[in-house]
Amino acid sequence: MAEFELIRHFVNALPHARAPRGPGDDAAVLGRLCVTTDALVEGVHFRRPPFSLEDVGWKALATNLSDLAAMGARPEWWLCALGLPRGFSKADAAALARGMRPLAVKHGLALVGGNVTSSPVLSLTLTLAGSARRPLLRSGAKPGDVIYVAGGLGEAVDLKSKAQRRPVPLVNEGLLAARYARAAIDVSDGLLQDLTHVLEASRVGAELTGGTFPEHTGEDYALLLAVAPARAKAFERAWTSAAPLRRIGTFTARRGLRVDGRPVAPRGFDHLKK
C-alpha cells in the first residue's frame, strides 16, 4: 500500500478533525496555533556517515520548522522524543543538541518536554507549535493563481550535499508569504507530488512551464505558493530574501497536472517503498 493511501485508511478509521483543523495540511490548526510533528529515522531519512550527529539534530528541527513555514506560522515551542540505540552516550546527546541549538535560538523555540526510549536505530520525533493569524492551507488555490516556488530545488538529490544534511527552513519567508499567498505547501517529498496535494485539496489543476524547475527534486524544503494574479507583482516586490523566488506555472480550472501542455503523473518520495 502506498504511503498516502495508508494515511487515508488510518485517519478515516479514527475520530478526526476536518481540514483546516486537522489532517490534510502541513500542520494542524488549533485556534491560533499551528501544530506539526515529524520523525527522522536512521536508515530511512539519514545514514551515518555522511550525516554527523550535529547534522541529524539540525535536520530534525529544520524539517518541522519548514512545515510551520508553509503555514505562515511563527515558531513558539517544541517537544522532542528520542529513540536511542545501544551505546548512545552523553557526548552523542550533546552533539545532537549542538545541531539543534542554532535553529532553536534563531527562531525563538522553547523546548517544553519530550521522551527518551531505547530503539534499534536512532530516531527523533519532534512536535512543533507556532502561531499564525491566517494560516496558509493547501485548499486555498484558485484557477488563475500564479504558482511560485521559494527556495532551491534539486540540490538535495545528492545525499552527501549540505542541502540534504542542513536544509534551511524558510520561516521568515513563510511569514511574508502569508500576507500575499492563498495556499502553500512545504516541498519535502518532490515538487510534483507535493503540488498534487494542493491540486487535490483545492480541486484545481496546474499548468507548469518546463525549464523553470529541475525534473528531479526531493527533500528541498522549499515552499510552493499560490498567489492571486492581482497580488503577484506586489509579492515579488516585497520579496527581499536571498532564497530564490520563481514562477513555475499557473493553477487552472481544468483538473490534472500538465507540463507544457502534456499530462504528467505526480512522482516523489514514498516512505513505505524502498
SULRA-V8006 format. One record per residue. N is the residue number from 0. PSI is psi in radians with two decimals (none if undefined). Layout:
BEGIN
n->N psi->PSI
n->N psi->PSI
END
This chain:
BEGIN
n->0 psi->2.38
n->1 psi->2.74
n->2 psi->-0.90
n->3 psi->-0.43
n->4 psi->-0.73
n->5 psi->-0.74
n->6 psi->-0.78
n->7 psi->-0.78
n->8 psi->-0.75
n->9 psi->-0.86
n->10 psi->-0.75
n->11 psi->-0.32
n->12 psi->-0.04
n->13 psi->2.70
n->14 psi->2.23
n->15 psi->2.73
n->16 psi->2.70
n->17 psi->2.47
n->18 psi->2.45
n->19 psi->0.20
n->20 psi->-0.28
n->21 psi->-2.49
n->22 psi->2.42
n->23 psi->-0.03
n->24 psi->3.10
n->25 psi->-0.38
n->26 psi->2.69
n->27 psi->2.50
n->28 psi->1.97
n->29 psi->1.58
n->30 psi->-2.15
n->31 psi->-0.12
n->32 psi->2.49
n->33 psi->2.18
n->34 psi->2.25
n->35 psi->2.69
n->36 psi->2.50
n->37 psi->2.64
n->38 psi->2.62
n->39 psi->2.06
n->40 psi->2.26
n->41 psi->2.37
n->42 psi->-0.30
n->43 psi->-0.91
n->44 psi->-0.31
n->45 psi->2.78
n->46 psi->2.58
n->47 psi->2.12
n->48 psi->3.05
n->49 psi->-0.20
n->50 psi->2.39
n->51 psi->2.93
n->52 psi->-0.58
n->53 psi->-0.71
n->54 psi->-0.75
n->55 psi->-0.81
n->56 psi->-0.77
n->57 psi->-0.89
n->58 psi->-0.64
n->59 psi->-0.75
n->60 psi->-0.68
n->61 psi->-0.68
n->62 psi->-0.67
n->63 psi->-0.67
n->64 psi->-0.60
n->65 psi->-0.61
n->66 psi->-0.74
n->67 psi->-0.66
n->68 psi->-0.71
n->69 psi->-0.40
n->70 psi->-0.12
n->71 psi->0.59
n->72 psi->2.57
n->73 psi->2.09
n->74 psi->2.52
n->75 psi->-0.99
n->76 psi->2.90
n->77 psi->2.72
n->78 psi->2.58
n->79 psi->2.10
n->80 psi->2.15
n->81 psi->2.30
n->82 psi->2.04
n->83 psi->2.29
n->84 psi->2.90
n->85 psi->2.38
n->86 psi->-0.04
n->87 psi->2.20
n->88 psi->3.04
n->89 psi->-0.65
n->90 psi->-0.66
n->91 psi->-0.73
n->92 psi->-0.69
n->93 psi->-0.64
n->94 psi->-0.72
n->95 psi->-0.81
n->96 psi->-0.64
n->97 psi->-0.61
n->98 psi->-0.59
n->99 psi->-0.60
n->100 psi->-0.80
n->101 psi->-0.72
n->102 psi->-0.67
n->103 psi->-0.74
n->104 psi->-0.81
n->105 psi->-0.69
n->106 psi->0.20
n->107 psi->0.58
n->108 psi->2.27
n->109 psi->2.16
n->110 psi->2.17
n->111 psi->-0.06
n->112 psi->-3.06
n->113 psi->-2.71
n->114 psi->2.67
n->115 psi->2.35
n->116 psi->2.85
n->117 psi->2.68
n->118 psi->2.61
n->119 psi->-0.54
n->120 psi->2.87
n->121 psi->2.25
n->122 psi->2.55
n->123 psi->2.16
n->124 psi->2.03
n->125 psi->2.54
n->126 psi->2.16
n->127 psi->2.58
n->128 psi->2.49
n->129 psi->2.83
n->130 psi->2.53
n->131 psi->2.28
n->132 psi->-0.71
n->133 psi->1.55
n->134 psi->2.46
n->135 psi->2.18
n->136 psi->2.93
n->137 psi->-0.23
n->138 psi->0.13
n->139 psi->-0.05
n->140 psi->2.49
n->141 psi->2.65
n->142 psi->2.35
n->143 psi->-0.33
n->144 psi->2.52
n->145 psi->2.39
n->146 psi->2.07
n->147 psi->2.61
n->148 psi->2.19
n->149 psi->2.19
n->150 psi->2.98
n->151 psi->2.67
n->152 psi->2.41
n->153 psi->-0.26
n->154 psi->-0.48
n->155 psi->0.00
n->156 psi->-0.61
n->157 psi->1.97
n->158 psi->-0.20
n->159 psi->-0.02
n->160 psi->2.77
n->161 psi->-0.60
n->162 psi->-0.56
n->163 psi->-0.73
n->164 psi->-0.58
n->165 psi->1.12
n->166 psi->2.57
n->167 psi->1.94
n->168 psi->2.35
n->169 psi->1.10
n->170 psi->-0.90
n->171 psi->-0.61
n->172 psi->-0.64
n->173 psi->-0.65
n->174 psi->-0.70
n->175 psi->-0.80
n->176 psi->-0.55
n->177 psi->-0.34
n->178 psi->-0.26
n->179 psi->-0.60
n->180 psi->2.75
n->181 psi->-0.33
n->182 psi->2.76
n->183 psi->2.80
n->184 psi->2.62
n->185 psi->2.22
n->186 psi->1.68
n->187 psi->-0.29
n->188 psi->0.24
n->189 psi->2.36
n->190 psi->-0.87
n->191 psi->-0.69
n->192 psi->-0.77
n->193 psi->-0.65
n->194 psi->-0.66
n->195 psi->-0.57
n->196 psi->-0.68
n->197 psi->-0.74
n->198 psi->-0.75
n->199 psi->-0.76
n->200 psi->-0.64
n->201 psi->-0.17
n->202 psi->0.87
n->203 psi->3.08
n->204 psi->-3.06
n->205 psi->2.48
n->206 psi->2.00
n->207 psi->2.68
n->208 psi->2.00
n->209 psi->2.51
n->210 psi->-0.20
n->211 psi->-0.06
n->212 psi->2.64
n->213 psi->2.60
n->214 psi->-0.68
n->215 psi->2.05
n->216 psi->2.80
n->217 psi->-2.10
n->218 psi->1.16
n->219 psi->-0.46
n->220 psi->0.69
n->221 psi->3.07
n->222 psi->2.30
n->223 psi->2.25
n->224 psi->2.55
n->225 psi->2.09
n->226 psi->2.29
n->227 psi->2.47
n->228 psi->-0.65
n->229 psi->-0.31
n->230 psi->-0.04
n->231 psi->-0.83
n->232 psi->-0.74
n->233 psi->-0.68
n->234 psi->-0.81
n->235 psi->-0.67
n->236 psi->-0.61
n->237 psi->-0.27
n->238 psi->1.94
n->239 psi->0.05
n->240 psi->2.65
n->241 psi->-0.32
n->242 psi->2.35
n->243 psi->2.57
n->244 psi->2.16
n->245 psi->2.53
n->246 psi->2.32
n->247 psi->-0.05
n->248 psi->-2.78
n->249 psi->2.48
n->250 psi->2.53
n->251 psi->2.75
n->252 psi->-0.53
n->253 psi->2.14
n->254 psi->2.79
n->255 psi->2.94
n->256 psi->2.19
n->257 psi->2.53
n->258 psi->2.04
n->259 psi->0.69
n->260 psi->-0.15
n->261 psi->2.24
n->262 psi->2.42
n->263 psi->2.67
n->264 psi->2.47
n->265 psi->2.46
n->266 psi->2.59
n->267 psi->-2.94
n->268 psi->2.39
n->269 psi->2.06
n->270 psi->-0.32
n->271 psi->0.02
n->272 psi->2.33
n->273 psi->none
END
